[in-house]
Amino acid sequence: MKTKTLLKAFTLALGLLVAQQCYGPFVLTKKIYSWNGRVGDKFVNSAIMWAFIIVPVYSATLFIDFVILNTIQFWTGSNPLAMGEGESETQIVQQDGNTFKITATKNRFDIELVAGAQKGKKFALVFEEASQSWILEQKEQRQVIARVTDPSARIMTLIHPDGKTVDIKL
């Protein structure tokens, strides 16, 4: 009996020690909380907060932040969701015989085709917080390709080049 109690106490102490060393910024949870604060008035925000507690959105984001994102940041020094002004991260991606160089900065992805049939082609995906829109920038053209149309219902509208739209529930 004493052995089980000691083992439980040791496990708890070890867990607390490890958790203390992996404390991170909890960026995903903060983004959800911040989004909730911009949806509507205090009554709407409060209702959404209660819904997110009942549905366990906050529990899920806390778990993802703690177990995945904060652990990634602990070991690599970089949290994929915690980019600030002036920070960037570049990845090389190969797909269907093409090689893309993708540089991520805050609210922006610059994409360049570095090998393949259309080598040298460049474009960017930019998120504009004010309009809650994703914009495709290509040469001198800017085109809205997606927009959060109903934040409270978590609906995003995808906009095709021909103008047709498709609503997606997030």
PyMOL commands that set and color helices and strands:
alter all, ss='L'
color gray80, all
select helices_A, chain A and resi 2-21+27-38+42-54+57-76
alter helices_A, ss='H'
color red, helices_A
select strands_A, chain A and resi 88-95+98-105+108-115+122-128+133-138+141-150+155-159+165-169
alter strands_A, ss='S'
color yellow, strands_A
deselect
rebuild
show_as cartoon
